[in-house]
Structures are given as C-alpha cells and as structure tokens.
Amino acid sequence: MFEDRSLVVETEVSVSLPERQIFAADLLKSEAVRGAYQKGTETFEAIAQAGTKEEKVEAFLHSPLQVERKKVEASVFTEEERDLVDTVNTKFLENPAIQTLLFGADGWNGVLLTAIEASLVNKGVNPDVVRNELLHYQAVADLAKKFYPNNMILQMAALVHDSHKYDQNGNMKLTLHELASTLTGGQLVGEALKMAAEKGLIDLSPEEVEVITKVITRAILTHGKGEFPHLKSRPNPVAGENQEDLFWLWGQLYPVPKVHAHPEDLKQPRDTVQDVISGLNISDIFTGNDPSSFQKYNLVYSNDVLGSASLSDYLKKCIFDSYGSNFSCEAINYHLNNSPPEDFEKVVAVMRADNEQIFLLTLLLVGEQDPRYKDRAYLSEYLDFIATHPPLRDIADRVVSQHEKIAAQWQLLKPLKEQFMKTPEENGEERKALKEEIEVFDIEIVRLRIDFNRNFEKLITEIMHAYEPGVFTSITASEIQSSSLR
C-alpha cells in the first residue's frame, strides 16, 4: 500500500482527509460499482475455467461483459445529450472543490484513483505494480489535460480508463481489461458524481450524471480498434461466428471494439463528446511510449520476436513501427485534419515534448536500417553522441548480450514446445517429462528477460538524462511527425 501523502488539503475544499477516505470506500461499496466489477470478474473466471478454445469463445459470447459490450457499441448521443455534456463540463470548470475531490491536489490522488488503488491492493496486486498502474492513469490524465485543458470529463475518463485490469487473484487480464474497464470506469465516475451531488458538493441532476456515465463508458471502449493489440492479433482470428471481431492474442481471447475513436462521418462537427472519445484514445496511445510500457507490453510478451529477430529488428518492431502507427492513428489524423492551425500546433508540441527522447533512442539503435533515413550524415550525429558517452555504450552492450542469450534459450525451447503440442494426451508420462523440461527453460528466460527489461529501461533513462534539446539539429521531431502523417 502507498504511504499516505495526503495530509495537506486546499483550504477551500469541503472534503477533509477522513471524509474523502470514507468517500472512496463508500464508492467501492456502492451497488453499481460492485456490480460492474462482479460482471468483469465473472467473465474472467468463466473463460479461465473453460477448457478448449471453442469453450472459451462460448464462455465469452454468453458472458456479462459481452452483454454490456453490445449495449455500449449500440449507444448513440442525441443533440440534447451533447448539449447536456457541455453544461456539465462547465459546472466542473467552475467548481474547484469538485475538481480537487475527483483529481486530488499536491500530495494525494483524489477519490477516483484512491478507490482504484484500494481495489488493486485488495486483490493482492504487487505494490510496485500498483504504483506503476497509478502513475500510468495519472500520466494519461496529464496528457489529456495538455491536449484538452478545459475538458474535465475527458480527464475523469483518463483516470479510470484501466479501472478493471486485474482479476481477483491479482493477475493482469491483458486482453479483456479494456472491456471490463468500460463498465467499471463509467460506474466509478457515475457513482462518484452521484455521491458528490448528494453531499451538496456539485449541483447535478440524475440526467446529467447519467449522460456523463454514458460518455465515459463509450470513451473507454474505443481503445483497441486498429491499434497495437488488434494489429498483433489479426493473424489469429476466432473460427466461426464473430471472427470479424474476436481474435487470439498471446493465447488469450481478444474482443476488438466495433466502434471508433473518430467519427465515421468526417463532416460531423467536433464537440465535447467526440473530444472525450478520441482524446482518451490519443492520450492512452502516447503514454504507451514511455519506458515502463515497454516492460508491460513490448518486452514481456515478445517471445516470437526474440526468437527470430536481431536486436535491430526487434527494436524496430517494438518501438519504431508502433511509434509510427501512433502518429498515423485515425483519431489523431481526424483532429489534425479538422483543427484550426493553433490546435494543430498544440498537438504537435505535445507529441514532441512527450516523445522526442524515445524517438531519439529509436534513431540511435535502428535508424541506420530504416529506409526513411537514407542520409547517413544525419546518423553520424547520433553515433557520435553514443561514442562520447561511454555509459550508454556499456548499457547497450549488456542489452545486446542479454538479447542474444534470450534468443538462444528460445531457440532451444521452441522444438520442445512443438513436441509437447504434438504429443497425444494419453501419453501422460512423456508429456509430464516434456513439461518439466519446458518449465526449466521458461524460468531461465523469465530471469534473463527481467535483466533485459531492467537494462533496456535504464538505457532509455540514461539517454534522456544525457540528451539536451538542441544537441541534434539534422532531424527534428516535427519533421518526423510531418513525414509520418503524409
């Protein structure tokens, strides 16, 4: 559990330290929030207990989350609801007390993240993981604030966008968490607003609470279509019914939302609802480029890449390709192509501020092999930079060495796994012996990968520390951004 750093509260806030702790606890106890978490948990357990892939698919198609998914995908917003969203957003902007209650102040996280933290701790999630998760939620909210400083509803959605990411045993449900969080995130915000209205902290009608819950629910569901998980899973569709939106990702069932982060009709004017939906999508995408995300997604689950690719190919696949696809994200393109010049410049500025150093790493390690960078004179600046910073060279050498060791172990493990899959179920002793051999390799690969991840993140951090704006003049983030959007 985190140490309580929430001892200082702004004097104008009407909710004191004990009261807001009670507020967060009551939020988790509310029928709506408990019901939302339960629907996700029931779905997680049903799929985990199913035996064959076909049985897992059936378990999902008849699950509580699938029922809720259909409802959200079918949701539309009337003009009256869109106007109501604007009205509520104005109420948030004019109410510092409710802002502090929901978003926190210096030294504490606010009741939404406090409730999510308590849920994670209750599930036995590792404290370091809890800390990283909360940092991610806050980072998405901070980036959303940079893109849309006056859209309080978007910032609330950002705080709760991954609110149901772990099952009751503390295990991450990587492929189902977006769908589970769709339900719980909306209910967390809805119940928090309902409780705040009952306490007299903000003047909201039941209709206003309902429409904000609807917007946030819809916004969280967006993430996934046409992005990394979907693109990674497409080669493995589920056979039979619903194969157009059900896939296998790293052995887990992955349901891809049918809805988009951008309007189907590009003539549709932008409004607060649309900015919440696409703004959350954009903010979550770009925080996915920070070092901690490499451990959670790109490195931990990339056995297939490590087994067959050189380090340059691996880094290019994990960093450069995903980074380029982020720039060509349809939601971002929609906003850039339908925004006045001042908004365009703001978006580009946020991209540069948050990601220039990460792109620098890409250019350092894989730029030489990328066809977009044919002028080797540009690369000499980066190579000279490494040469003049021996610690970077040393860390990079360790990363290369650990990559080679993992690749070697994986090549030895691969035929054992293939043999195990081909061995009939009735050959119990043979399968048991193979499984024991496989487990030895798995343990060693996990150990090596932990070291690899640690040094890889250290390399990024050291490059960030050594890098100073203006050191490199040949290639700028804005030029990269421009070329990626063409």
NUKEVO-513060 format. One record per atom (N, C-alpha, C): x, y, z; residue in three letters. Coordinates in steps of 0.2 Angstrom, whole numbers, plus 5000, padded with zeros to 4 digits. Layout:
N
XYZALA/...
END
This chain:
486
500449945000MET/500050005000MET/500450065000MET/500250114997PHE/500650184997PHE/500650215003PHE/501150245005GLU/501150285011GLU/500650345010GLU/500350365015ASP/499850425014ASP/500150485014ASP/500150515008ARG/500450585007ARG/499950635007ARG/499350625009SER/498850675008SER/498650705014SER/499150735018LEU/499050765024LEU/498850845023LEU/499050875017VAL/498850945016VAL/498350945011VAL/497850985013VAL/497250995008VAL/497151065007VAL/496951085001GLU/496751155000GLU/496251175005GLU/496251245007THR/495851265012THR/495151275010THR/495051285003GLU/494351295001GLU/493951224999GLU/494351175000VAL/494051104998VAL/493651085005VAL/492951065003SER/492551055009SER/492550975011SER/493050935008VAL/493050865010VAL/493750855013VAL/493750845020SER/494350835024SER/494650765022SER/495250755025LEU/495650695024LEU/495250635026LEU/494950625032PRO/494550565034PRO/493950555029PRO/493650615028GLU/492950615024GLU/493150585017GLU/493650605014ARG/493750585007ARG/493950515007ARG/494350485012GLN/494450415013GLN/493850375013GLN/493350405017ILE/492650375018ILE/492350375011ILE/492350435008PHE/492050445001PHE/492350384996PHE/492950374996ALA/493250324991ALA/493050254993ALA/492950245000ALA/492750175002ALA/492050165001ALA/491650215002ASP/490950205000ASP/490850204993ASP/491250234989LEU/491250224981LEU/491250154979LEU/491750114982LEU/491850044981LEU/491350004983LEU/490950024989LYS/490449984991LYS/489749994988LYS/489750044984SER/489050064980SER/488850004976SER/488249994975GLU/487949934972GLU/488149934964GLU/488149994961ALA/488350004954ALA/489049984953ALA/489550004957VAL/490249994956VAL/490349914958VAL/490149894963ARG/490249824965ARG/489949774959ARG/489349794957GLY/489049754951GLY/489549754945GLY/489849814943ALA/490249824937ALA/490849774938ALA/491149784944TYR/491749744945TYR/491549664945TYR/490949644947GLN/490749574948GLN/490649554940GLN/490349594936LYS/490249564929LYS/490949554926LYS/491449594927GLY/492049584924GLY/492349524927GLY/492349514934THR/492649454937THR/492349394935THR/491649394934GLU/491349334932GLU/491549314925GLU/491649364920THR/491849344914THR/492649314914THR/493049354918PHE/493749324918PHE/493749254920PHE/493349234926GLU/493349164928GLU/493049114924GLU/492549134920ALA/492149094915ALA/492649074910ALA/493049114907ILE/493549104902ILE/494049064904ILE/494349084910ALA/494949044913ALA/494748974914ALA/494148954917GLN/493948894918GLN/493748844912GLN/493548884907ALA/493448844900ALA/494048804898ALA/493948744895GLY/494548704893GLY/494748724886GLY/494448704881THR/494648714874THR/494548794872THR/494848804866LYS/494748874864LYS/494048884862LYS/493748834859GLU/493048844857GLU/492548854863GLU/492748824869GLU/492348834875GLU/492448904878GLU/493148924877LYS/493248994880LYS/492849044876LYS/492849034869VAL/492449084865VAL/491749084867VAL/491449024868GLU/490749014870GLU/490649054877GLU/491149044881ALA/491049074888ALA/491049154887ALA/491449174883PHE/491449254882PHE/490749274879PHE/490549234874LEU/489949264870LEU/489349264874LEU/489349224880HIS/488749224884HIS/488949254891HIS/489449294891SER/489649324897SER/489349394899SER/489349414905PRO/489149484906PRO/489449534903PRO/490149534901LEU/490449584898LEU/490249594891LEU/490149534888GLN/489849534881GLN/489149574880GLN/488749554885VAL/488149594885VAL/488249664886VAL/488649684890GLU/488749764891GLU/489149794885GLU/489549754882ARG/489949774876ARG/489449794870ARG/488949744869LYS/488449764864LYS/488049824865LYS/487849834872LYS/487549894873LYS/487949964872LYS/488549954874VAL/488950014873VAL/489050034865VAL/489249974862GLU/489349984855GLU/488750014851GLU/488150004854ALA/487550024850ALA/487350094853ALA/487750124857SER/487550184860SER/487650244855SER/487150294855VAL/487250354851VAL/487050414856VAL/487250474854PHE/487150534858PHE/486650574854PHE/486150594857THR/485650644854THR/485950714855THR/485650764851GLU/485950834852GLU/485750854859GLU/485250834862GLU/485150854869GLU/485650834874GLU/485850774873GLU/486350744877GLU/487050784876GLU/487150794870ARG/487850834868ARG/487850904872ARG/487250934872ASP/487150994875ASP/487250994882ASP/486950934885LEU/487050924892LEU/487750914895LEU/488150874890VAL/488850864892VAL/489150934893VAL/489050974888ASP/489351044888ASP/489151084895ASP/488551074897THR/488351114903THR/488651084909THR/488751014909VAL/489050984915VAL/489851004915VAL/490151004909ASN/490851014909ASN/490951084912ASN/490551134910THR/490551204913THR/490551204920THR/490051164923LYS/489951164930LYS/490651134934LYS/490951084931PHE/491651064933PHE/492151124933PHE/492151154928LEU/492651204927LEU/492551264932LEU/491951274934GLU/491851324939GLU/491851304946GLU/492051244947ASN/491951214954ASN/492651184956ASN/493051224959PRO/493751204962PRO/493651144967PRO/493151144971ALA/493151094976ALA/493051024973ALA/492551024968ILE/492450954965ILE/493050934961ILE/493450984958GLN/494050964954GLN/494550934959GLN/494650964965THR/495150934970THR/494850864972THR/494250864974LEU/493950794976LEU/494150744971LEU/493950754965LEU/494050704960LEU/494750694957LEU/495150744957PHE/495850744954PHE/496350744959PHE/496250764965GLY/496750774970GLY/497050834970GLY/497550844974ALA/497950904975ALA/498650884976ALA/499150934977ASP/499850914979ASP/499850864984ASP/500150804983GLY/500250754988GLY/499750704989GLY/499150704985TRP/498650654985TRP/498350644978TRP/498050584977ASN/497750574971ASN/497050584969ASN/496650604974GLY/495950614973GLY/495550544974GLY/494850554974VAL/494450494977VAL/494450444971VAL/494450454965LEU/494450404960LEU/495050364960LEU/495650384960LEU/496250344960LEU/496350314967LEU/496050344972THR/496150314979THR/495650254979THR/495150254976ALA/494650194976ALA/494950144971ALA/495250154966ILE/495550104961ILE/496150074965ILE/496550114968GLU/497150094972GLU/496950044977GLU/496450054981ALA/496150014986ALA/495949944983ALA/495649944977SER/495349884973SER/495949844972SER/496549874969LEU/497149834967LEU/497449804973LEU/497549844979VAL/497849814985VAL/497449754987VAL/496749764987ASN/496349714990ASN/496349644986ASN/496549654979LYS/496649594975LYS/497349564976LYS/497749594980GLY/498449574981GLY/498949584976GLY/498849634972VAL/499249654966VAL/499949684970VAL/500449664967ASN/501149684969ASN/501149764970ASN/501449784976PRO/501449864977PRO/501749904972PRO/502349874969ASP/502649904964ASP/502249914958ASP/501849864956VAL/501449864950VAL/500849914952VAL/500549914958VAL/500049964959VAL/500350034958VAL/500950044960ARG/501250114960ARG/501350134952ARG/501550084948ASN/501650094941ASN/500950104938ASN/500450074940GLU/499750074937GLU/499550144938GLU/499550174944LEU/499350234946LEU/499650294942LEU/500350284942LEU/500750334938LEU/500450334931LEU/500350274928HIS/500050274921HIS/499450314920HIS/498950294925TYR/498250334925TYR/498350404925TYR/498850424930GLN/498950494931GLN/499250524924GLN/499750494921ALA/500050514915ALA/499550524910ALA/499150474909VAL/498650484904VAL/498150544905VAL/497950554911ALA/497650614913ALA/497950684912ALA/498650684913ASP/499050744912ASP/499150754905ASP/499250704901LEU/499250714894LEU/498650744891LEU/498050714893ALA/497350734891ALA/497250804893ALA/497550824898LYS/497450894901LYS/497850944896LYS/498450914893LYS/498850954889LYS/498550964882LYS/498150914880PHE/497850914874PHE/497150954874PHE/496850944880TYR/496150974881TYR/496151004888TYR/496451064889PRO/496451084896PRO/495751104899PRO/495251114895ASN/494651134898ASN/494151074898ASN/494351014896ASN/493850964896ASN/493950914902ASN/493550934907MET/493650894913MET/493350824913MET/492850814908ILE/492550744908ILE/493150704905ILE/493450724900LEU/494050684897LEU/494550664902LEU/494750714907GLN/495250704912GLN/494950644917GLN/494350654918MET/494050594923MET/494050534919MET/493850524913ALA/493950464909ALA/494650434909ALA/495150484909ALA/495850464908ALA/496050424915ALA/495750454921LEU/495950424927LEU/495650354928LEU/495150344925VAL/494850274926VAL/494850224920VAL/495250244915HIS/495150204909HIS/495450134910HIS/495850124915ASP/496050054916ASP/495850024923ASP/495250044925SER/495050034932SER/494949954933SER/494849914928HIS/494749844930HIS/495249804926HIS/495949804928LYS/496449774924LYS/496649714927LYS/496449694933TYR/496749634936TYR/496149594939TYR/496249524939ASP/495749484942ASP/495749474949ASP/495349434952GLN/495349434959GLN/495949404962GLN/496349374958ASN/497049344961ASN/497649384960ASN/497449444957GLY/498049494956GLY/498349484949GLY/498049444945ASN/498349434938ASN/498149484933ASN/498549514929MET/498349564924MET/497949524918MET/497349544917LYS/496949524911LYS/497049564905LYS/497649554902LEU/497849594896LEU/497349614891LEU/497049554889THR/496649564883THR/495849584884THR/495649574890LEU/494949594892LEU/494949654896LEU/495449684898HIS/495449744903HIS/495049804900HIS/495149814894GLU/494849874891GLU/494049864891GLU/493849804890LEU/493149794890LEU/492849794897LEU/493249764902ALA/493049764909ALA/493049834912ALA/493549874910SER/493649944912SER/493049994909SER/492849974903THR/492250014901THR/491750014906THR/491549964908LEU/490949964913LEU/491149994920LEU/491749974923THR/491849994929THR/492050064929THR/492450094924GLY/492650164924GLY/492050204924GLY/491550194920GLY/490950234919GLY/490550234926GLY/490550174929GLN/490150174935GLN/490550204941GLN/491250204941LEU/491550234946LEU/491450314946LEU/491450344940VAL/491350414939VAL/490650434941VAL/490150394938GLY/489450404939GLY/489250404946GLY/489550354950GLU/489350354957GLU/489650404961GLU/490350424959ALA/490650474962ALA/490250544962ALA/490050554956LEU/489650614954LEU/488950614958LEU/488650554958LYS/488050554962LYS/488150564969LYS/488650534972MET/488850554979MET/489050624981MET/489350654976ALA/489550724977ALA/488950764977ALA/488550754972ALA/487850794972ALA/487450784978ALA/487450724981GLU/487050714987GLU/487350744993GLU/488050754993LYS/488350794998LYS/488350864997LYS/488050894992GLY/488050964990GLY/488650994988GLY/489150954985LEU/489750974983LEU/489751004975LEU/489250984972ILE/489051004965ILE/488350994963ILE/488051044959ASP/487351034958ASP/487351004951ASP/487150934952LEU/487050894946LEU/486350854946LEU/485950854941SER/485350814941SER/485550744939SER/485050694940PRO/485150624939PRO/485350624931PRO/484950664927GLU/485050654920GLU/485750674918GLU/486050724921GLU/486750744920GLU/487250694922GLU/487150664928VAL/487550614930VAL/487550554925VAL/486950534923GLU/486850484918GLU/487250494911GLU/487250554909VAL/487550564902VAL/488250564903VAL/488550594908ILE/489250584909ILE/489550514910ILE/489150474914THR/489250404914THR/489250374907THR/488850394903LYS/488750364896LYS/489350384892LYS/489550444892VAL/490150474888VAL/490750434890VAL/490850434897ILE/491550394899ILE/491550324897ILE/490950294898THR/490950224896THR/491050214889THR/490750254885ARG/490950244877ARG/491650264876ARG/491950314879ALA/492650334878ALA/493150274879ALA/493050244885ILE/493450184887ILE/493450134882ILE/492850114879LEU/492850054875LEU/493150064868LEU/493250134866THR/493550144860THR/494250114859THR/494650114864HIS/495350094863HIS/495450024861HIS/495850014856GLY/495949944853GLY/495949934846GLY/495349964843LYS/495249954836LYS/495749984831LYS/496149944827GLY/496649974823GLY/497249994826GLY/497349974833GLU/497949994836GLU/498349924838GLU/498849934842PHE/499349884843PHE/499049814844PHE/498549804850PRO/498349744851PRO/497949704845PRO/497549754842HIS/497149724836HIS/497649704831HIS/498149744829LEU/498549734823LEU/498949664825LEU/499149664831LYS/499549604833LYS/499149544833LYS/498449544834SER/498049484835SER/497749464828SER/497749514823ARG/497349494817ARG/497549434814ARG/498149414814PRO/498349344811PRO/498049284814PRO/497749294820ASN/497449234823ASN/496649254825ASN/496249254820PRO/495549264821PRO/495249204824PRO/494649214828VAL/494249154831VAL/493849124825VAL/493949064824ALA/493549024819ALA/492749034820ALA/492449034815GLY/491749034815GLY/491349104816GLY/490849104820GLU/490449164821GLU/490849214825GLU/490749274823ASN/491049334826ASN/491849344825ASN/492049304820GLN/492849304819GLN/493049374816GLN/492549414814GLU/492749484812GLU/493049524818GLU/492849514824ASP/493049554830ASP/493249514836ASP/493349454835LEU/493649404840LEU/494249374838LEU/494849384842PHE/495449364840PHE/495849324846PHE/496449294844TRP/496849264850TRP/497449314850TRP/497649334856LEU/498249374857LEU/498649344863LEU/499249314861TRP/499649284866TRP/499249234870TRP/498849194866GLY/498449134869GLY/497849164873GLY/497649224873GLN/497149244876GLN/496549274871GLN/495949274873LEU/495449294869LEU/495449374869LEU/495449404863TYR/495449474862TYR/494849494858TYR/494349534862PRO/493749554858PRO/493949634856PRO/493949644850VAL/494049714847VAL/493449754847VAL/493449814849PRO/492849854849PRO/492649874841PRO/492049874840LYS/491749894833LYS/491749964832LYS/491750004838VAL/491750074837VAL/492350104836VAL/492350174834HIS/492950204833HIS/493150264837HIS/493750284837ALA/493950344841ALA/493750414837ALA/493650404831HIS/493550464826HIS/492850454823HIS/492450504821PRO/491850494818PRO/491850464811PRO/491350414810GLU/491350384804GLU/491250434798GLU/490850484800ASP/490650544795ASP/491150604797ASP/491650614793LEU/492150664794LEU/491850734794LEU/491250744791LYS/490950804791LYS/490550824798LYS/490550774802GLN/490250784809GLN/490650834813GLN/490350884815PRO/490750934819PRO/491050904825PRO/491650934827ARG/491950914834ARG/491550944839ARG/491450904845ASP/491150934851ASP/491450904857ASP/491150914863THR/491450894869THR/491450814869THR/490850784867VAL/490850714867VAL/491350684863VAL/491450704857GLN/491950674852GLN/492650684855GLN/492750744858ASP/493450764861ASP/493650714867ASP/493150694870VAL/493250644876VAL/493450574873VAL/493050554868ILE/493150494865ILE/493850484862ILE/493950534857SER/494650524854SER/495250554858SER/495050604862GLY/495550624867GLY/495850574871GLY/495450534874LEU/495650474878LEU/496050424874LEU/495850414868ASN/496250364864ASN/496950394862ASN/496950454861ILE/497650484859ILE/498050484865ILE/497850504871SER/498250514877SER/498450444879SER/498050394879ASP/498250324881ASP/498850304876ASP/498750314869ILE/499250294864ILE/499950324866ILE/499950384867PHE/500550424868PHE/500950404874PHE/500550394880THR/500850374886THR/501150304885THR/500950264880GLY/501150194879GLY/501850194876GLY/502150254875ASN/502850254873ASN/503350274878ASN/503150274885ASP/503650284890ASP/503950224892ASP/504550224895PRO/504950164897PRO/504550114900PRO/504150124905SER/503850074909SER/503350034905SER/503150064899SER/502650024895SER/503049974891SER/503649984890PHE/504049934886PHE/504049864890PHE/504049874897GLN/504049814901GLN/503449774901GLN/502849814901LYS/502149784901LYS/501949754895LYS/502149784889TYR/501849764883TYR/502449734878TYR/502849774876ASN/503349754870ASN/503849704872ASN/504149704878LEU/504649664880LEU/504349594883LEU/503949604888VAL/503749544891VAL/503449484887VAL/503049514882TYR/502649464878TYR/502949454871TYR/503549464870SER/503849464863SER/504249404862SER/504049344864ASN/504449284863ASN/504549274855ASN/504049284851ASP/504149274844ASP/504649314841ASP/504649374843VAL/505149424840VAL/505849404843VAL/505949394849LEU/506549374852LEU/506849314849LEU/506449264847GLY/506749204845GLY/506949204838GLY/506849254834SER/506949254827SER/507249324824SER/507349374828ALA/507549434826ALA/508149464829ALA/508549504825SER/509149534828SER/508949584832SER/509349614836LEU/509149664841LEU/508949724837LEU/509249744831SER/508949804827SER/508249784825SER/508149724822ASP/507449714820ASP/506949714826ASP/507149684832TYR/506749684837TYR/506549754840TYR/507049794840LEU/506949864842LEU/506449904837LEU/506649894831LYS/506249924826LYS/505449904826LYS/505349834827LYS/504649814828LYS/504349834834LYS/504649834840CYS/504349854846CYS/504349934847CYS/504749974844ILE/504750044845ILE/504550084839ILE/504950074834PHE/504850114828PHE/504250104825PHE/504050044823ASP/503450034820ASP/502850054824ASP/502850034830SER/502250054835SER/502250134835SER/502850164836TYR/502850234836TYR/502550274830TYR/502750244824GLY/502450274818GLY/501750264817GLY/501450204819SER/500750194819SER/500350234823SER/500650254829ASN/500350304833ASN/500250374830ASN/500750394826PHE/500750454823PHE/500150454817PHE/500050394814SER/499550384809SER/498850364812SER/498850364818CYS/498150344822CYS/497650384819CYS/497050354817GLU/496550394814GLU/496250444818GLU/496150434825ALA/495950484829ALA/496350554829ALA/497050544829ILE/497450594828ILE/497450634821ILE/497450594816ASN/497350624809ASN/496650664809ASN/496150634812TYR/495550674812TYR/495550744815TYR/495850744821HIS/495950804824HIS/496450854821HIS/496950824818LEU/497450864815LEU/497150894808LEU/496750854805ASN/496450874798ASN/495850914799ASN/495550924805ASN/494950964806ASN/495051014812ASN/495651034813SER/495851084818SER/496051144815SER/495951204818PRO/496251264816PRO/497051264817PRO/497351304814PRO/498151304815PRO/498351304822PRO/498051344826GLU/498351344833GLU/498251274837GLU/497751244835ASP/497651174838ASP/498151124836ASP/498251134829PHE/498751084826PHE/499451094829PHE/499651154830GLU/500251164833GLU/500351144840GLU/499751144844LYS/499751124851LYS/499851044851LYS/499551014847VAL/499550944846VAL/500250914845VAL/500550954840VAL/501250934838VAL/501750954844VAL/501651004847ALA/502051024853ALA/502050974858ALA/501450944860VAL/501350894865VAL/501750834863VAL/501650814856MET/501950754854MET/502750764855MET/503050814853ARG/503750824854ARG/503950824861ARG/503650854865ALA/503850864872ALA/503850794875ALA/503350754874ASP/503250684877ASP/503650634874ASP/503850644868ASN/504150584864ASN/504750594860ASN/505050654861GLU/505650664857GLU/506250624859GLU/506350614866GLN/506850574868GLN/506750494866GLN/506150474866ILE/506050404864ILE/506250394857ILE/506050444853PHE/506250434846PHE/506950444845PHE/507250484849LEU/508050484849LEU/508350414850LEU/508050374854LEU/508350314856LEU/508250264849LEU/507650274846THR/507550234840THR/508050254835THR/508150314834LEU/508650334829LEU/509350314830LEU/509550314837LEU/510150284839LEU/510250214837LEU/509750174838LEU/509850104838LEU/509650074831LEU/509150094828VAL/508850064822VAL/508850114816VAL/508950174817GLY/508850224812GLY/509250204805GLY/509850174806GLU/510350154801GLU/509950114796GLU/509550064798GLN/509250014794GLN/508550034791GLN/508350094794ASP/507650114791ASP/507750154785ASP/507350134780PRO/507350164773PRO/507250244773PRO/506850264778ARG/506650334778ARG/507250384780ARG/507850354782TYR/508350394784TYR/508950374780TYR/509050394774LYS/509550374769LYS/510150414770LYS/510150474773ASP/510650524773ASP/511050504779ASP/511650464778ARG/512050444784ARG/512350494788ARG/512450554785ALA/512650614788ALA/512250634794ALA/511650624794TYR/511150634799TYR/511350584805TYR/511450524803LEU/511550474808LEU/512250484812LEU/512750514809SER/513350524812SER/513350564818SER/512850614819GLU/512750644825GLU/512550604830GLU/512150554829TYR/511950514835TYR/512450464836TYR/512850434831LEU/513350394833LEU/513950424837LEU/514050484835ASP/514550524839ASP/514350534846ASP/513650544847PHE/513350554853PHE/513550494858PHE/513450434855ILE/513550374859ILE/514250364861ILE/514650384856ALA/515450374856ALA/515650424862ALA/515350474863THR/515650524868THR/515250514875THR/514850464875HIS/514550444882HIS/514650374883HIS/515250354886PRO/515450284887PRO/514850244891PRO/514550274896PRO/514050234900PRO/513450214895PRO/513350244890LEU/512750224886LEU/513050164882LEU/513650164880ARG/513950114876ARG/513950044880ARG/514150054887ASP/514149994891ASP/513449964892ASP/512950004893ILE/512249984894ILE/512049954888ILE/512149984882ALA/511949954876ALA/512249884875ALA/512849874877ASP/513249814876ASP/512849764880ASP/512649774886ARG/512349724890ARG/511649714887ARG/511249754885VAL/510649744881VAL/510749694876VAL/511249704872VAL/511349664866VAL/511549594868VAL/511949584873SER/512149524876SER/511549484879SER/511149514883GLN/510549484886GLN/510049464880GLN/510049504875HIS/509549484870HIS/509849424866HIS/510449414865GLU/510749354862GLU/510649294866GLU/510749304873LYS/510549244877LYS/509849224877LYS/509449274877ILE/508649254877ILE/508549224870ILE/508749244865ALA/508649214858ALA/508949144858ALA/509549134861ALA/509749064861ALA/509349014865ALA/509149044871GLN/508648994875GLN/508048984872GLN/507749034868TRP/507149024865TRP/507148974859TRP/507748974856GLN/507848934850GLN/507848854853GLN/508148844859LEU/508148784862LEU/507448764864LEU/507048814867LEU/506448794869LEU/505948784864LEU/505948814858LYS/505448814853LYS/505348734851LYS/505748694850PRO/505648624847PRO/505348584853PRO/505448604859LEU/505148564865LEU/504448584865LEU/504248644864LYS/503548664864LYS/503148634859LYS/503548634853GLU/503148604847GLU/503048524848GLU/503548494851GLN/503448424853GLN/502948414858GLN/502848454863PHE/502348444868PHE/501648454865PHE/501548504860MET/500948514857MET/500748454853MET/501248414850LYS/501048364846LYS/500948294850LYS/501248294856THR/501148234860THR/500448224862THR/500148164861PRO/499448144862PRO/499348154870PRO/498748174872GLU/498548174879GLU/498648114883GLU/498548054879GLU/498647994883GLU/499347974885GLU/499848004882ASN/500547994883ASN/500748034889ASN/500448024895GLY/500448064901GLY/501248074903GLY/501548024904GLU/502248024906GLU/502748064902GLU/502648054895GLU/503048094890GLU/502848164891GLU/502248184891ARG/502048254892ARG/502348284898ARG/502248244904LYS/502548274910LYS/503248284910LYS/503648244907ALA/504348254906ALA/504548314902ALA/504148324896LEU/504248374892LEU/504048444895LEU/503548444899LYS/503348504903LYS/503848524908LYS/504148474911GLU/504648494916GLU/505248524913GLU/505448494907GLU/506048524903GLU/505848604901GLU/505248604899ILE/505048674896ILE/505048724902ILE/504848704908GLU/504748744914GLU/505448774916GLU/506048734915VAL/506648754916VAL/506848804912VAL/506748804905PHE/506848854900PHE/506448914902PHE/505848904904ASP/505448964905ASP/505649004911ASP/505948974916ILE/506149004922ILE/506749044920ILE/507249014916GLU/507849054914GLU/507749114909GLU/507249104905ILE/507049154900ILE/506749214904ILE/506349204909VAL/506049254913VAL/506549294917VAL/507049254920ARG/507649284923ARG/508049334918ARG/508149304912LEU/508549344908LEU/508149404905LEU/507449394904ARG/507049454902ARG/507049504907ARG/506949484913ILE/506949544919ILE/507549584918ILE/508149554917ASP/508849584917ASP/508749634910ASP/508549604905PHE/508549634899PHE/508049704899PHE/507449694902ASN/507049744903ASN/507349804908ASN/507649784913ARG/507949824918ARG/508449874914ARG/508949834910ASN/509449874907ASN/509149914901ASN/508649884898PHE/508349924892PHE/508049994895PHE/507749984900GLU/507450044903GLU/507950094906GLU/508450064908LYS/509050104911LYS/509350144905LYS/509450114899LEU/509750144893LEU/509350204891LEU/508650194891ILE/508250244889ILE/508350304894ILE/508350294900THR/508350344906THR/509050374905THR/509550344904GLU/510250374903GLU/510250414897GLU/509950394892ILE/509950434886ILE/509550504887ILE/509050494890MET/508650554892MET/509050604896MET/509450574901HIS/509750624905HIS/510350654902HIS/510650614897ALA/511250644893ALA/511050694888ALA/510450684885TYR/510150724880TYR/510050794882TYR/510150844878GLU/510050904879GLU/509650934873GLU/509150974873PRO/508751004867PRO/509251044863PRO/509251034857GLY/509751074853GLY/510351034851GLY/510550984854VAL/511150944853VAL/511150914846VAL/510550894843PHE/510450874837PHE/510050914832PHE/510350934827THR/509950984823THR/509750964816THR/509950904814SER/509850874807SER/509150854807SER/508850814812ILE/508250784812ILE/507850814818ILE/507250844817THR/506850864822THR/506250824823THR/505950824829ALA/505350784830ALA/504750814825ALA/504750874824SER/504250904820SER/504250874813SER/504950864810GLU/505050844803GLU/504850764803GLU/504950734809ILE/504750664809ILE/504050654809ILE/503650694813GLN/502950694813GLN/502650714807GLN/502950764803SER/502650784797SER/502750724792SER/503350694791SER/503450634787SER/502950574788SER/502850564795SER/502450504797SER/501650514795SER/501450584794LEU/500750594793LEU/500650594785LEU/501150594781ARG/501050604774ARG/500650544771ARG/
END
